[in-house]
Amino acid sequence: MDIPEDLRKAVEFHGHLCPGLAIGYRASRAAMDGMGISRAYDEELVCVVENDSCSVDAVQYLTGCTFGKGNLVFRDYGKQVFTFASRRRPGRAVRVSLRADAIPPPGEDVDPIKRREEALDRLLSAPLGELYYVDEVELEIPEEASVLPSIPCENCGEPTMQTRLVKKEGRLLCRPCSGGWNPPPR
């Protein structure tokens, strides 16, 4: 199988080539090519992902959207759906969603290794329209990441971003401590 250089690098980042990585790779390429944009240097590109699978590693590698920069937003919907927007072109976003029939269901008595290889081949070679719906949508782009001070939790003492502290019984606590977590002794 002929693997493009950018996919090869995504494989190095992720650790192996799998159908999930191929899903994120093709989705990212579709959005970036369709929007005429390249990898984000900083926070100019935003991606909302609706799953936490292997596909998101391809999104991170190809697009430059990461949790650390605040331009990768996770919504736990369990769907292979990715919405991309550029802060330089507000109001324009592309939603790339895997079609239900993108990967045919396995027949009975199908070898799992063969099934994986067939899925990978299809994901990397099938026409985009057979794999994904690509729609222009509206997306409220989240604010750029802000760096805020951390304050020690009054229970465990661990530095916690001030906006994530919870006031409980007059004390500022991190979320785990506010829910009854007992930290290890220091």
N, C-alpha and C positions, 0 to 999 in steps of 0.2 A: 504494500500500500504506500503510495506517495504521500508523505506528510509535509505540509507547508512548514516553513521555518518558524513562523509565529506559533503554530500549534506545537511544534517540537519543543519550543521554549516553555509553553504552557505545561507540557507534559513534565518537563524538568521541575517546574515550580510545584506541580501537583503531586508528582511521584510516579504516576503511571497513566497510560492511555486507557480510557474506559468510555462507555457510552455517555455517562454523565458529563464528563469533560467535553466530549464532542458536542453535546447539546448546548452547553454554555459557549463553546467556541463559535459554533455556527450562528447562534443568537447574537453574540457580540459583533461578529463580522457583519451580519445583516443590518444591524442598527448603525454601526459606524459607517459602513459603506453607503447605506441609504441616507444618512444625515450628512455625509461628506465631512466627517470629523475623524480626528486621530486620537491616539492615547492621551489621556489627561496628564498634564504635568503636575497640576495642583488640583483644584476643586472645580475646574470649569465644566467637567462632565459629571453628571449624577446618574446613578443607576439604582433603581428600586428592584430588589429581587424578592420573589415570593416563595423561596425555598432555601434550605441550607445544605444542599447536596454538592457533589463534585462539580456540578456545572458552575457554581459561584466562583470556584478557583479560576476557571477559564475567564470569567468576567473580570475578576480582579487583575489577572495578569494582562489580558489584552487591552482593557479600557483604562487601567490605572485608578479605578474606583476602589477605595478601600475603607474599612471601618475606621482606621486611624485618621484618615483625612476627613472623615465625615461625609464623603460623597458616595458611600455605599449604604443603602438603607435596606434593612431586612424586615420583611413582613411574613410572618409564619403562617402562610396559607397552604403550603405543601404542593404548590403548582410550579411547573417549569415555565414561569412567566417572568419577563425582564422588561422593565420600562426605563428607557434612556432619555435623558434631556441634557441640553447644553445651556449653561448659564449665559452664554454669549448670544443665544437665540431663545429668549424666554417665550413661553407659551407653546413651543413646539416640542413634542415628545413622541417617541416611537415605542410602542408596546409590542414585544415579540413573544408570542405564546406558542408552545408546542402543540401541534394538532393531536387529537386523540388517536388518529390513524397513522401517525408518523412512523411508529414502529409496530408492525403487525404482531399480534399476540402469538406466542409460541404454540406450535402444534404439539400433540401428544408425542412422547418419546423423543423429544428434541434434546440433543446434547447441550448442556449449559454453555460450554466453551464455544461450540459452533454457533449457538444463539447469540452470544455476546459479539462474536466476530461479524455475524450478519448484521446485527444492530449497528455496530460501529461503521461498517462499510456503507450502510444505508444513510446513516447520519452524516457521513463525510462526503458522500457522492450524490445523493438525491437532490433534485432541484429544490430550492428554498421553499417554494410554494407547496410542495408535498410534505414538508416538515413543520412549517410554522405559519401562523397568521401574523402578519405584520401590519399594524394599524397606527395611524397618527392619532394621538389622543392629547387631551389636556392634562397637565400635571402641575400641581402646586409644588414648586421646587423648594426643598427645605433650605433654611438659612445656612450660610457657610459655617463651618465648625468654629466654635469659639473656645478659647482657652480660658478657663475660669480657675480661680484658686481652689485648692483642696484644704479641707479643715478636718482635723482628727475627729473621728467618731467618739462620742463621750462614753461609749461602752468598750469597744475593742481597741480604740486608739489609732486605727488605720486611717490614713489620709483618704478623704472622700470628697469628690467634687461637690462644692457647696450647693449646687442645684439638685443634687441627688440625696441630700440629707433629709431626714424626716424628723419633725418635732414631735416627740412623744413624752408625755408627763414632764414637760419643761426641759427635756434634754434633746440635743441634736444627735441623731443616730443614723448610721448607714442603714440601708434597707434590710440587710440580713439581721442586724441587731434589733431593728424595730419590729421584726417578726418573731423575735424570741430566740435568735441564734446565740449560742454561748461560745465565744471565741476561745481558742486554746490559751492556756496561761502563758504569760510572757515573763 
